[in-house]
Amino acid sequence: MMKNRLKILFLSSEVAPFAKTGGLGDVSGALPKALYEAGHDVRVMMPKYGCISERKYVLRDVIRLRKIPLIMGGKEYAALAKSAFIPDTKVQVYFLENKPFFDKKDLYIDPRTGKDFANNAERFALFCRAALETTKLLHWEPDVIHCNDWQTALIPWLLKNDYSNDGFFAKTRTVLSLHNVAFQGVFEPAVLAKIGLPQELGQKDGDMEFYGRVNFLKLGALSADYLTTVSPSYAQEIQQNETLGAGLDPIFRARKRELVGILNGVDYSIWNPEIDSLIPAKYNAASLKEKVVNKQALAEQSGLNFDPTVPIIGMISRLTEQKGFDILLEGAEKIFALNLQLIILGTGESRYETGLKALQRKFPQKLALHFKFDDELAHLIEAGSDCFLMPSRFEPCGLNQLYSLKYGTLPIVHATGGLADTIIDVTKDPAKGNGFVFQEYSASALYEAIERAVGEFVAGKEWQKIVKRAMRLDFSWKSLAEKYVKLYHKLDSLKRKN
C-alpha cells in the first residue's frame, strides 16, 4: 500500500457519463479517476435518477445496502444502493435510490413546470443522510469527504452536529467545492422541519438564514473544513465582489485562509482530436489539414455555405445572461458585418432564442442555431470551428475553452474567472498567446475581440503557429489531482492536531 494513501469519498449530484447537466458532471467523472490513478482509495456516491440506465452501466445490487433506514424530520425513509464503475476505470460508484424522490428523468428541473422540483430540499437532504449511512454500512471510514455544490453542502454540518459523537467519522474531514456560487439551494424556512434541522439555523443570524429564507450552500461554506473553487481567479472574485459572491462574499472573505482555487482539468480520453471517434477526421498539430475536413462537415451540417477562407466561430452554451448573450445580441449587427460564420449549440431562456432566431432570419448564411443538447455535435463544433466564443459575464472555470485549445480552436473570452486564468491574449503577448481576451464586459469590447480574431485568421501569417501552441498545452487532471491531494493532506494534519 502506498504511503499516505487516502480514503476519499466523493459526493456529487451528477457524475458523467451517468447523469450530467454541465461542468460539475464532467469534473465528478474525471477527478475521482485521477485520484484513483494517483494511488488513493476513492469511492463516489450520487443519486440514482430515473434517467440512469441500469443495463447500460451494469448496476449491481449490494446485499448489505438493499435497505438503508433513515429518519429525517421525524419521518422514516428507506434508501437502497446499487454499484457500478466509472467506465474504463476501477472507481466504484454507489447510486443511492429512493424512488419517490429520485426516480425522475430530470435531475433538478420539473419538465412540467420548467422550474426546480418543489421538494429539492428534501431530495438532496435525504441524499446527504443516505450517503453517510451507506458509508457506515460499508464499514469504510473515509479520511476525506469531498462535497460538491449545495446539493451535498449539508454533509459538513451533519458530521459536526448529528454525527459529532459517532466514532466512525472521528477522523473524517470535509472539503466543499464551489462550482458556481450562483446556485445555492435557497428555500423557505418551513423545509427545516421536513429535513430534520434545528429551526434556529434559519432564524436571524442563524448559519442558514439568507434574507428571510434558508441557504444550503451558506451552511456548507460555514461548516466545511476547507473550501475550493474551480479557478484561482474565481476564488478571489467571490470574496471581492458582492455580485459574483452572490451575497455570500462576507463568508468567503472570513474563510479566505481555508478557501483555495484549483482549476478544473480535461479528460483527454474524451476530448482529444487525435482519438475522437465522434468527428469525421481525426487530427493533431502535425496534421492540421484534416481539421478543415471537420470544418466542412460542420458548415454543411449547419446549413451554411462552406468557405475555408471564412472563419467559423463556435459556441456551446446555456442561453443565459451569465453566458454573455446580452452583449452578443447587443453587438450582433456590427459583428455580422464582419466576414465570419457563427454556429451556436445550446438551450436556455426563450428571450435569447427569440433574439437569435430574428438574427438568423436576417443573416441566414452567417448564423446557424442548434437549440438542443447534442454531444456529437459539440465535438464537431470543437473540431470544425476556427475560434470558440465564451463572452461570459462570469465563469467560475469553464471547460470549453480548455477543450478548444486541444482542438486548435482559439478561444475568444471575457477576462473573468477561469477564462482569465487559462487564456492569454495573442495581441498582448504574441509569444505565449493562445486566444483573444476582452477586459470590459460590453458589446463594443466583445466586437473588438472578434474583429481581432477574424483579422488574425485572414492574415494567416501566425495562425497555425498559435494553433499549434494552443494544442501543446496540458490541462490534464493528473497534475491538478495532485493539488487536491496536497489539500487533503492539510486536512490530515488538521485531524492530527485535533
N, C-alpha and C positions, 0 to 999 in steps of 0.2 A: 504494500500500500504506500502511495506517495506521501511524503512528508507534508504536513499541513493540509491534507485532503479534507475538504469541507463537505458537509451535508447541506445542500441548498434546496429549499422548497420554493418553487417559482409559481406565483399565483397570478392569473390573468383572466379577464372576462372574455378574451378572444386569443386564439393561437392558430397561426397559419400552419398547415393548409386546412385545418378542420373547420374553423369559422373565423372570419375576419371582416372588419369594415374599413380598416385603414392601417396606418403605420404600427399601431400597438400590436396588431395580429402578426405582422411581419417580424417585429422585434421579439415577440414572445415565442415565435417558432425558431428564431435564429440564435438568440443569446444563450438559451439553455443548451443548445447543441454545442456552441463554442466552449461553454463552461465544462461540459462533459468531456470534450476533446482535450481540455486542459487538465483532465485527471480528477475532476470532482464528481461527487455523487449527487446528481441533480434529478429532481422529480418535479413534474409540472401538474398543476390542477386547474381545471376550467369547468364551467357549467356544461352539462350535456343538453345542448339545444336540439330542437326537432330537425334542424337542417343538417345535422351531422350524420352521415351515412355509416351505420354500424358495419355494414357489409364491406364497403369500400375500404375503410380504415381498420378492419378486423378488430373491432372492440370485443373484449372478452370479459365475462363475469369474474369477479374476485370474491371467492367464497366468504371470506371474513367481512366483506364490505357489502353484502347483499341487503343488510338493513343497518342504517346508521341512525339511531334515535337522537332526536334533537328537541330541545324546548326553547321556544322563542316567544316572548311576550305572554307567557303563561299557557301557551298552546303547545301541544305535542305535534311534531312533524317527523317524517321519516325520509331519509335520502338513501340512495344506493350509489355505488361507484363501479364503473367499468374501466377497463385499462386497454391501452394500445401504446404504440411507439410513434414518435415523430418519424415520418417516412425516411428511410435510408439512414436511420440513427438507432442507437440503443437508449435514447432518452425516453423514459416511461412517462406517459400522460394518464392521469386519472380524471375521468369525466364524471362529475357529480350530478346525479339525476334526481330531480323532483318534478314529476310531470306537470302538476298544476302550475308550477312557476316557470319551468324552462322548456316544456315541450312545444316550442314555437319556432317557426322558420326564421323569424327576425330576432336579432339579439337584443335591441333596446327599444325599437320603434314599433308601435302597433300599426300595421299597414291599413287597418280600417279607419284610423283617425289621422294618421300621419304624425302623431305625437308620441312622446315616450309612453311606454306601458304604465298604467296608473299605479301598479304595485311594484315598480322598480326598486323602491327602498327595501321592501320585504324580500324581493327576489335575491338581491345581492347581499343583504344581511344574512339570509339563510345560507347562501354560498359560503360566506366567511366562516360562519359557525360550523358548517359541514366540513370545510377544509381542515379546521383544527381537530375536529372529532375523527375524521378519516386518518389524519396523521397519527393520532393516538392508537387507533385500531391497527395500524400498520406496524406499531412498535418501532417507529423510525423517528428518532429525535433530531430535528434539524438544528444545525448551528445558526442558520440564517433563513428567515422567511422574507423573500423578495416580493413585495406587493407592487401592483401597478394600477395607478389611477384610482378614482373614487370608488369603483366597484369593489375594491379589496381594502379600502382605507380603514375599515373598522378593525382589522386584524391587530394592529399595534395597540389600540386601546383595549381590546378584549384580552390580550395577553397580559397587560399591566393591571387589569382590574378583575374580570371574571375568572381569569386563569392565574392570578397572582400567587395563589397558594398551591398550584399544581406543579409538583416537582418535575413532571415530564418536560415542561417548557422552561425549566430554570435556567438553562444555558442558551436559550434561543434569543437572538436579536433580530431586529427588523429594519428593512430598507423599504422606503416607499418611493417609487419612480413616478415623476410627474411628466406625462407625455404631452399634455395640453391642459393648462390650468383653467382654460375657459369652460371646461366640463368638470363640475364639482359635486354633483349629486346633491341638489338642494331640494328640500321637501318641507311640507307643513309639519309643525311640531307634533301633531297627532300621531305621526309614524313612530315616535319614540316608544309609545306603549306597545305598538304592534311588533317592534323589533327587539323589545326587551332591554331598552337602555333607560337610564335614570332621567326623569323629567328635568332635573337641574341642568343637564347638559344643554338644553335648549333655552334656558332662562337667561336673562340679561347677564352678560359677561361669562356665560357658560361656554365650554370648549366647542360646542357645535352651533351656538347661536350665530345667525347671519341675517341681519336686517329682518328680524322677526320670524325667520324660518330656521331650519337646521341643515347643516352642511357636512356631508360625509368627508370631503377632502380636507376641510379645516381640521376636523378631529384627527385625521391621519397625519396631517402636517405637524400637529402639536404632539402627537404620541409616538411617532416612529423614531427609532434611534438615529437613523440617517435618512436624508432626502437626496434624491438625484433628479436632475432634469436631463433632457436629451441633447443638450449642447451647452458649451461654456457661456456663450453669449446670452442664451435664454435664461440661464441661471442668474445672470446679472440683471437682465431686463425685468424679470418678475419681482426682483427686490426694489428696483429703482422706479418702476413705472406702475401707477395705480391701475391703468387700463390693462397693461399686459399681465400684471399680477392678479387681475380680476377680483380686486377687493381683498385679497389675502397677502398683499405685499408687506404689511407690518409683521406678519408671522414669518414670512421668508427672510425679512431683514433680521428679525430676532434670532433666527436659526441659521444665520449665514455660515457659522463655523461647521454646521452639520449639513450644509447644502452644497452639492458638487454637480457640475455639469460634465457629462460624458457623452460624446457624440454617438449617435446610432451608427451601425455598420451596415454592410451589404452582404447578403448571401450570394456569393459569386457562383454557386452551383445552380442558381436560378437566373440571376441577372448577369449574363456574360455572353456577348455576341459570338464568341468563338465556339460555344457549345449549345446555344439557344435553339431548341427544336421547334419553337413557335414562330420563327421568322423564315422567310423564303431562302435567304442566303446568309450563311454564317461567315464571319469575317473577324479579322484582328487588325492591329495597327499596321501590319505589313501587307494586308490585302484590302485596303480601303475601297478599291474599285467595286468590291462586292456590296458595299454599303449602298451604292447607287441602285442596285437591284431591289433592295428593300424600299428605297425612296420611290421608285416607280410603282411598286406594288401598293404602297401606302397611298400615293396620289390616286391611282386607279380605283382602289377600294373605297376611297373617299369621294369619288366623283369629280376629281379635279384633273385638269389637263396637266400632264407631266412635262416638265421642262427642267433638265438638270442644272440650268443656269439660274433658276429661280429658287431661293432658299425656302424650305418648308420649316415652319416653326410649329412644334408640337406642344400640346398642353393636356395633361391628365389631372383632373382636379374635381373636388366638390365645387358646385357652383354657389359660392357664398362670398360675402363681402370680405371675410378673412383672407380669402384666396386672391383678392385683387381684382375681382370682376367689376367693381365700381369704377376704378380708374381705367380699366381696359375699355369699357363701354364709353366712358367719357372721351377717351383719346382715339376711338376707333376710326373715325373719318380720316384723321391725319395719318394713322398707322396704315390704313389700307390704301393710302395714296402711294405708299412705298411698293416696290416690286417684290412681293412676297406672297406666300400662301400660309394660312393658319388653320390647323386641324385641332379640334377640341374634343376630348372624350371625358364624359362625366355626367353626373346628375346633381340636382340641388334645387335652389329656390326658383320658383316659377317666374319671378320678375327678371331673372338673368336669362332664363331660357327664352322668354319673350323678346328681350332686347337683342339676344344673339340671333334669333330667327329673323328679326327685322333686318339685321345687318347682312345675314346670308342672302336674303332676297335682293339686297342692294349690290352685294359683291359675291355672286354665286361661284365665281372661279377663284376667289381669294379666301373664302371661309368655308370649311366643312365642319359639320357638327354631328357628334355621335352621343346622344343623350341616353347612355346606358352604362352598365358595368360590363367590361369585356376584357378579360386578362390577355387573351391572344392579341387583340388589337392594341392593348397597352404595350406589349413587347414590340409590335410592329411600329408603333409611333416612336418608341425609343430608338429603334434601329433605323427607321426610314427618315426621320427628321434631321435637319441640319442644326437646329437650335431647339432648346426646350425652355418654355416660358413659365416662370414662377414669380409673379409680381405680388406675392403675399403681403398683406398688411403686417402680419406677424407669422412666424413659422418656427415652432419650438426646435425642430431639427430639419425635417424634410428628408425624404428618401429619393424622390425622383431626380433631384439634381445629382445625387450620387450615382444612380443608375445611368443617368445621361452621360456622365463623364466616362464611364466604362464603355458606353456605346459610341463614343466620339461625337456626341450631340451636345454642342456647347450651351450651357445654361445662361439664361437672361434672368437675373434675380434682383429683388429688392434686398438691400443690406439689412437684414434682420435675423435674429436667432441663428439657427444652424446654417442658413443660406450665407450669412456673413462669415461664418467660421470656415466654410468649405470652398467658396467661390472667390477667386482673385481676379480682379478686373484686368482685362487684356491691355486696355489703353493706359492704365496707371502703372502696370508692371508687365511690360512686354516679355520679360524673361521668364516669369513664373505664371503669367495669366492663364486662366482656364475657362473664362466666361466673361459675361458683361454684367456689371453691377450698377444699379442706380441707388442713390442715397436718400433723396427726398421721396416720400410717398405721394406721388402726384402723377396725373396723366401726362404732363409735359416731360417729367423725368423718365417715365416709362417709355414714351415715344423716343426720346433721345438715345436710350439704351438699345432699343430695337433698331433705330437708324444706324447706330454704330455697328451692330452685329451684321446688318444687311450690307453695309459698306465694306466691312472686312471680308465677308463671304464673296462679294462681287469682285473685290480687288484680287482675291485668291492667292496673293503672294505668300502670306504667312499662315493661311487657314489650315493646311494639312499639318504643319508643324505644331500649331496649337492643339489640333485634334489629337495628334499622337501623344503630346504631353499629357493631355487630359486622360487618355486611355491608360497611361502608365501608372496613374495614381492608385494607391491601395487603401481602400476603406473597409477591408475585411474585418470580420468580427474577432479574429484571433487576438490582435493587439488591444482591441477595445475591451474584450473579456478580461484581459489581464488587469485593466484598470478597475473593473468591478471586483476582481479577486483581492486586489490591494485594499479596497474599501471594506470588503467582508472581513479581512484580517484585522483592520482597525476595530471593527466591532468585536472581534475575538479578544483583542486586548482590553476593550471596554468591559467585556464579560469577566475577564480575569480580575480586573480592578474591583468589580462588584462582588 
